[in-house]
Amino acid sequence: MIKLPYELLLGLRYTRAKRRNGFISFISLSSMIGIALGVTALITVLSIMNGFQEELRDRILGMTAHMTINERNDQLEDWQSLYNQLINQPHIEGAAPNIMEQGMLTIGNKVKGVAIRGVLPEFEGQVADIGNQMLFGSLNDLTPKKYKIILGSELAVSLGVTLGDKVTLIAPQGSVSPVGIVPRIKRFTVSGIFEAGMHEYDSGLAIIHIEDAKKVFKYGDSVGALQLKIDDLFKVGEVKNQLGQVVDKVLYMRDWRQQHSNFFKAIEMEKRMMFIVLTLIIMVAAFNIVSTMVMVVTDKQSDIAVLRTIGATPMSIQMVFIIQGLVIGTLGVILGLIGGLSLALNIDVIVPFIEQLLGFKFFPPDVYYISAVPSKLVWSDVWYIAGLSFVLTLLATLYPARKASKVNPAEALRYE
């Protein structure tokens, strides 16, 4: 039979409620529930924010590539040879040329500033998911010299156009005429409408064939850049170094982190702020443990004095009360982990149930483009939260335990 240390046995015994210290036990219970709620909230909120971050990142990268390569003048000559050189490199899944320019679309008295993307339909599917975002028409409808255009859904609504309508593209690259420099103007036929679920693209992006873009924006035989898709989007730094050793000329490379750095930094900052705010819940519960343990030490002074007189050391007395506090904190952390994991892993079932119960949607799809609350459980977050909660609980027990170890047996037993 295993003989447990008496410090552990006493610490466990003191956590059980008795009639004469029921109030202390109630405070212990409230501290345990506070820690559990804090851990549950932290795990759930961080999982939801991780889910939103991944959802938004997927939507952004569904419409653009992981990496863009061009030359000094923001153009790229002889992209075919560079394509053949890079397509078989490790981690590169696809590549496609494109042209990105600014322009204005007009129809009647309606004018809209837009980003114009010239693409090669047979290559674009290697780096972007535009084909699967089409509401009407197809990316393959874009053919050279036919001057067809694909619009985002919100852009089409704001211009009041549909399939087959004519829109006028005004390019800032001007042509010289007897009256001066005038903008280049070309009429396009709307051949498709896409919806990416991102306001930036749906309201401000138009897609045309890359050959038509070359003529309108005066690119000659060049393209704007070569876009790359990586098998692991978090390896872009490694791929940059790898391509720098393979390519024999100076190229400028930008990855998705640089192109959307402010957006993802804002999300990461918000995630950190939420972590700090919700950690305060756990800290409040930990301070409750301090008050609980101080009252326990006061209530158990005679017991402490008896233990000291029969040979218990101050360190043993400290361990008794540290164990008592850790039991409260550990049970709270375990309950919080169970609650947090249950919510994070079943948020797709719980939220619809609450929406049906209350009769409204938290995220209307026509406003947020997201019909369900996304959740992604990151186990490193879980272990970090559990470890932080345990450390806060341990720190909360140190002062009361030290106070217990300094109880004077003669003073404590004087009136017993």
N, C-alpha and C positions, 0 to 999 in steps of 0.2 A: 504494500500500500504506500502511495506517494505521500510524504509528509510535507504539507504546504507551510511556508513561512507564516509566523503568527501575524506579521505586519499585514500580509495579504488577507488573512482571515478576519482580522479586526477591521480593516478598511472596508471589506465587503459587508461585514455585519453593520457598520455604522450607516451604510447606505439604505438599510431597510427601515421602514417607518415604525415608530412607536407612538402610543397615544400622547406621551408627554412632550414629544418633539415633532408633532404632526405638521406644525407650521413650517419648520425647517425642511421637512420632507416635501412640502408643497412648493417651497422655493426651489428645491433641488429639481423637482419635476418640471417647473416652469423654465428653469435653466436648460434642462435637457431638451424640452420642446423648442426653446429659442434656438439652440444650436442646430437642431434637426431642420427647423424651418429655414434658417440661414443657408445651410448646406443644400437643401432642396432647391431654394430659390437660385442660388449661384449656379448649380449644375444645369437647371432648366433654362435660365436666361442665357448663359454662355452657349448652350447647345443651340438655342434658337438663333442667336447672333451668328454662330458658326454656319448654321443652315442658310441664313440670309446672305452671308458673305459668299458662300459657295454658289448659291442660286444666282446672285447678281454677277459673280465672276463668270459663271457658265454662260449667262445671257450675253455679257459683253464679248467674251471670246468666241461665242457662237457666230458673231457678226464680223469678227476681225481675227487676224493671225496672232500667233504668239511672239513673232519676231519680224521686224522689217529691215531690209537691207537696201541701201542706195549709195550713190556716190556724192561727191562734194556739192554738186549743183542741184541736189534733190531729184536727180534723174538717174537712170541706169541704162547704159548701152549694152547691147548684145546680152540680154538677159537669158537667152536660150543656153549659151555656153556655161553661164554661171549656174543655171538650173541643173544641167547635166553633171556639173562638178559637185553640187551639194546634195542632190536628191538621194544619193546612196550613202551619205555620211551617217554615222551612228546617231540615234535619237531623232532624226528628221523623218517625219511621216509624210510630209507633202510640201509643195511649194507652188506659188502662183504669182504672176506679174499683176500689177495694178497701177492705176493713176488716181491720185486723190487731189482734187481741186475744189475751189469755192466758186459758186455761181448763183444766178437768180433764175427762178422759174416764174413765168407770168402766164396768165390766161385771163383775158378780159381786163378788168381793173384790179385783179388780185396779183400780188407780188410776194414771193417768198424766197428768202435767202437759204440756200441749201449747200450741203457737201455733196459733191459729185464724185462717184467712184466708178472708174472705168475698169472693167474686169474681162477676163477671158473665160467664158462659161465652162469650157471643157477642163480648165485647171482650177477654177475657183472652189469647187467642191473639195479639193484637197486640203484647204486651209480654213474654210468657213462653212457654216451650216445654213447659208441663205436659202438653198433649195428647199429645205424642210420648213422654212418660215413663210413660204408663199401662201397667200390667201387666194389669189387669182393669178393665172398665167404661170409661166415657168421661166427659170433662168436661161434655159436653152432657146427661148424666143428671141434673145438678143443676138442679132446677126450683123456683121459689118456692113456699113453703108446703108442700112435700112433705117437708122436713126430711131430706134425704139428705146423706151425708158421704163424702168421699174421704180415705183415710188413706195415710201413707207405709208402705212395705213392712215396715220394722223395727218401726214403731209397731203395725201390725196383728198382727205375730208376738208382740210383748210383751203385747198385750191378748188374744191368742188368738182373733181374730175373722176372719171371711171375708165374702164378699158376702152380703148379706141379713140379717146379724146386727144386733142392736140395741145401741147404746151410748148412755150417758147423758152429756150435756154439762153441766157445772156452770160457770156464769159468775160471776165475782166481783162483777159489778154486782147488788146485792141488791134485793129487793122488800120493802116495808114490810108487816109483818103484826102482829097483836095481840101476838105473842110477841117482836117486834123485827124486825131486818133479817135476812132469810134469803137465801141465794144463789139465783139463777135456775137452774132445772133444766129440761132439754128432752131428749127421747129422739130420736136420729137413727138412720137406717138406713144401713148401710155399702153404698155403691153403686159404689165403685171403689177400687183400690189402685195407687199409683204408686211408681216407684223412680227417684230422681234421681241416685244414685251419690254422694250427700253425706250423711254421717251426721246432720248438723244437720237436714236436711229429712226424710230417711227415717225418723228415729226421733222427731221432735218436731213435725211439721206435719200439720194436718188442714185440709181445704178444704170449705167449704160455700157455698151460694148467698148472694149479698150481701143479698137481701131477708130471708132467714132470720137472717143475722148482725145486721141492723138490729133485728129483734124481740128476739133473745136478749140483745144487748148494749145495747139501748135507745138507738139512734142516731136514731130518728125518720126524717126525710127526708134526713138527711145521710149522707155516706160518710166513710171514714177519710182517704182521700187519692186523688189522681189520679196514676197511674204513667205514665211516659213511656219509650219506647224510642227511642234515638238511632241514626242510621245509622253513626256512628263513636263508639264508647264513650269514646274519648280526647278527644272534643270537648265533654264535659259542661260544662267551664268556659266555653267560648264560648257554648254554648246557654243557660246560666244568665244571662249578661249580656244575651243577645238577648231572653230572655223577660222580664227585668226592665224592658226598654223597651217591651214590648208590653202586658203585663198592667197594668191600671189600679188594682189593689188590692194590699195587702201579702200576700205569700204566702211560706211557708217551703219552701225547696228543699233536698233532700239527694240527693247522687248516690251511686253505688256505691262510690266511693273512700272516702267518709265512713262509709258503713254497714259496710264491711268493712275499714276502714283498718288495724286491728291485725293482721289476718290477712295482708294483702298486704305490710305493713311487715316482718313476721316473715320472709316468703319473701325479700324483697329483702335483708334483713340477712343471712340465711343464704347468699344468692348472693354477697354481698360477702366474707363470711368465707371461703368456698370459694375465691374468686379470690385472696385474700391468701395462703392456705395453699398453693395450687398454684403461685403465683408464686415461692414459696421454692425450688421445684425448679429453676426457671430461674436463680435467683440462685446456687444451689449450682453449677450448671453454668458460670455466668459466672465464679465464683471459681476453678473449675478452669482456665479460660482464662488467668487471671492467673498461676497457677503454671506452666502450660505455657509461656506467653510469657516468663516470667522464666528458665526453663531454656533456652529457645531463645536468648535474649539472651546468657546465659553461654556457651552452646555456640558462638555466632557472633561472639564478641568479636574474633577475628582478622579475620573478614570485614568487620566494622564498621570496624576500624582501617584496613584497606586502602581501603575506600570513603572514609573521611575523608581519607586522605593524597592521594587522587586528586581531591579537590575536593567530595565530597558534604557537604551542609550538615546540621546537626543536625535541621532540620525534615524533610529527605529521609529521614534514618535513622528518624525517628519514623513517617513515613508507611509505610515498608516494613513495620514490625512492626504498625502499626495495620491495614494491609491484610491481613496474615496472620491476625490475630485476627478481623477482620470476615469473612474467607472462612469460617473455622470456624463463627462464629456464624450467618452468613447461610445456609450449607448446613444447619445445624441447624434454623433457623427454617423453611426451605423444606420439609425433611423433616417437621417437625412440622405445618405447614399441610396437607401432603398426607395425613398420618395422621389429623389432627383432622377435616378435611373428609370423609374417607372414612368415619370412624366416625360422625360426626354425621349424615351424609346416609343412612347405611345401618344405623342402629341398630335399625330395625324388622326387619331380616333377621339381623343379627349376634346380637342377644339371644335370639331363638327358637332359633337354631342352638346357642348355648351352653347354653340350658336343656335342649334335647333331648340334648346331649352329656353333661351332668351329671345329667340325670334329675330336675330339680326346677325350679319356677318362682320367679323372683325376686320377682314381685308376684302372688300368688294373687288372682284376681278376687273371691273371697268375703271376702277380708280388706281389700284396698286399692281395690276397685271398678275398678281399672285393670288390664286384662289385658295391655297392652303398654307398654313404656317409651316415653313421648313424647319427641320431640326437635324443637326449633325452632332452626334456625341463623340467628343475627342477624349480618349481615355487619359491622356496626359493632363487635361484640365481636371478630370475627376480625381486623380491621385494628388494633384497639387492642392485642390480644395480640401481633400481629406487630411493631407499632411498639415496644411496651414491651420485647420480647425483643431487638430490634435495639439499642435504647438501652442496655440492660444489657450487651450484648456490647461495644458501643463504649466504655462506661465501663471495662470490664474490661481493655481494651487500653491505656488511657492511661498507667498507671503503668509497665508494662514498656517501652512505647515511649519514654517519657521517660528511663528508665534507660539504654536503648540509646543515646539521643542524647548522654548524658553520658560515654560510654566514652572514655577517654584513649588515643589511638592509640599513643603511645610506651610506655605501660604494657602495652597489649595485645600489642604486637609484641616486647617485650623478650626473651621466651624462645622466640620462633618461629624 
